Amino acid sequence: MVLALSVLVFILLRLAPGDPIDAYVNPASPLSPDAMQALRDRLGLDAPLPVQYFGWLRAAVTGDLGFSIQRVGVPVLPLVLERIGPTLLLMAAGLAIAIVVGITAGIISAVRRNSPTDIGFSVLAFVGISSPAFLTALLGLYFFSVQLRWAPSGGMLTPGAGFSLGDLLAHLVLPACLLSIGHAALIMRYMRASLLEVLNQDYVRTARAKGVREFFVIVKHAVRNALLPVITLIGSTIGIAVGGAIFIESVFNWPGMGLLLVNAVETRDYPVIMGATLVIGATVIVVNLLTDITYAAVDPRIQVA
Amino acid sequence: MTVAPVLDIRNMQTVFRIGGRDIAAVTDLTLTVEPGETVALVGESGSGKSVTSLSILGLLPKKVGRLAQGSVAFRGKSGETRDLAKLDAEALRRVRGNDIAMVFQEPMTSLNPVYTVGEQIAEPIRIHLGRSHREAAADAVRLLADVGIPDPERRARQYPHELSGGMRQRATIAMALACNPSLLIADEPTTALDVTIQAQILDLLARLQRERGMAMLFVTHNLGVVAEIADRVAVMYAGRIVETGRVAEVFAHPRHLYTKGLLRSVPRLGEASALKAAGTPLPTIAGAVPSLSNLPAGCSFAPRCPYAISACSAAVPPLTDTGDGQLSRCIRWQEI
């Protein structure tokens, strides 16, 4: 999987017009074509693509992701690893909010089906699913940071203030909430549909016939079964959450992978792009594996092989 | 009979609200179940027999179905008689699984797939009898042994999907018996099972009923099962009881054309080959069950009845005593 991803990213990168040299050279003081050619030779950018790819791969399997072309002399691996932490933090916070809000709202909606509460939640979810991230991110930034001044407008920590958990959380809340909107809406819709289906199942009637309190009929007997398809959904949205996180990071100047990746793409910094996508890809795969394990823990019919 | 019945339903009507209109699924149902007795409720799909059993416990689908009229007097374990139709949701919940328990048709789907069998049996014991987790778990194992499940300690720790169909139905019976109910409602408990397993489950229910002296309301469409397990039978057609009485008498002398038709359409051993040789098919009842939203005037069965006369469509015939406690909703019962 990771290998296929690296081939794909490699090919797509080379298909894009321009190269690091074009991006590096200041248009105001152009280099001669000869000098640019010499630079390309030195970086190996002229070698045939398979040679370049396997050269990269041979080093990558030993953990050597090469050096950044733009930040001369900076190795890619530490650069990427230093950025993965903040991104994972942002994504985890966003998804945690999405899961809690989405599942709670989904349960309430299903239990109070067709009530004003249900319709209200459904309209909100519809708006949430339909709002593009660039819009919600910018609007959120404008209202909550600029107008209301409830939250800082960017960064992860207040510069020069030293580390404190409160400061980190204050910076985290707004981007995490904005990241969670679309996911919370999607999870809510799925949870509602799934729970409505489960509430019609025979074993829910059995639970009622046993004299189980209605609250526990829902929470104990129905919700756990209804969660199964929602867990699958959450697993598959994590890849999408990476995309969202990249966007939110660039809006909120969050020092994560997204910002690194956007800068690297702008400057055609091939080794950094390759390294970053590799680490993101591996993370998504690991998270999906965790999802499958969670699924097996919730559903006894799935055997952990 | 001098003993007060466990269950005494009078003139019960259950309606479903469909498309803004109330449709009666059960009309004017009067039925009693004596202590230790088994009463079978027989009928085709849509005749209202399952709805009757759900109405008793207030398990009708919310907002759609409701018990609109009549009373459901029930004498619980405490000896106190109450009208279940008038109880609030919380009081009714305390009756469910405690004084009255239910066994459903589909053992495959009526157990929760994500909890162990033992946990599901222990649950009503904790809820109604206030036992601890440990005590209830031990009770669950004992109940599994009681319903004839070998190696009950291991089975209690297993999930429903690890048990066979017959085994699961035994487990749901154990669950129903957990709080020693005075009435067991069995809604087609053998329909989804293999014939050999059916016989085992019937034997099991009969044995448990004898041992515990519990009353049973047995819902089925299978007349063979009725003959095997029930003392009395009530035949339902289009939401009404059309005939009721002791099983032996109703089977020997049906006093309603519908009952007679049903009994005639049951193939008997040896009969099929004789019929085939004679070139006559197995007798059936001509026509189809009328739609509940569009019942014919008068006797619902009249359009399919070979004995029907104009008086049959004039008014719904009352249940008439045909002697020996047998009741029929047919105005020409004497001629049958």
Chai-1 contact restraints between the chains, C-beta under 6 A:
chainA,res_idxA,chainB,res_idxB,connection_type,confidence,min_distance_angstrom,max_distance_angstrom,comment,restraint_id
A,D202,B,E106,contact,1.0,0.0,6.0,A-B,restraint_1
A,D202,B,T109,contact,1.0,0.0,6.0,A-B,restraint_2
A,D202,B,S110,contact,1.0,0.0,6.0,A-B,restraint_3
A,Y203,B,S110,contact,1.0,0.0,6.0,A-B,restraint_4
A,Y203,B,L111,contact,1.0,0.0,6.0,A-B,restraint_5
A,Y203,B,N112,contact,1.0,0.0,6.0,A-B,restraint_6
A,T206,B,S110,contact,1.0,0.0,6.0,A-B,restraint_7
A,R208,B,L59,contact,1.0,0.0,6.0,A-B,restraint_8
A,A209,B,R96,contact,1.0,0.0,6.0,A-B,restraint_9
A,A209,B,M102,contact,1.0,0.0,6.0,A-B,restraint_10
A,K210,B,G97,contact,1.0,0.0,6.0,A-B,restraint_11
A,K210,B,P124,contact,1.0,0.0,6.0,A-B,restraint_12
A,G211,B,R93,contact,1.0,0.0,6.0,A-B,restraint_13
A,G211,B,R96,contact,1.0,0.0,6.0,A-B,restraint_14
A,G211,B,G97,contact,1.0,0.0,6.0,A-B,restraint_15
A,G211,B,N98,contact,1.0,0.0,6.0,A-B,restraint_16
A,G211,B,I127,contact,1.0,0.0,6.0,A-B,restraint_17
A,H221,B,N112,contact,1.0,0.0,6.0,A-B,restraint_18
A,R224,B,V114,contact,1.0,0.0,6.0,A-B,restraint_19
A,N225,B,V114,contact,1.0,0.0,6.0,A-B,restraint_20
A,P300,B,Y159,contact,1.0,0.0,6.0,A-B,restraint_21
A,R301,B,H161,contact,1.0,0.0,6.0,A-B,restraint_22
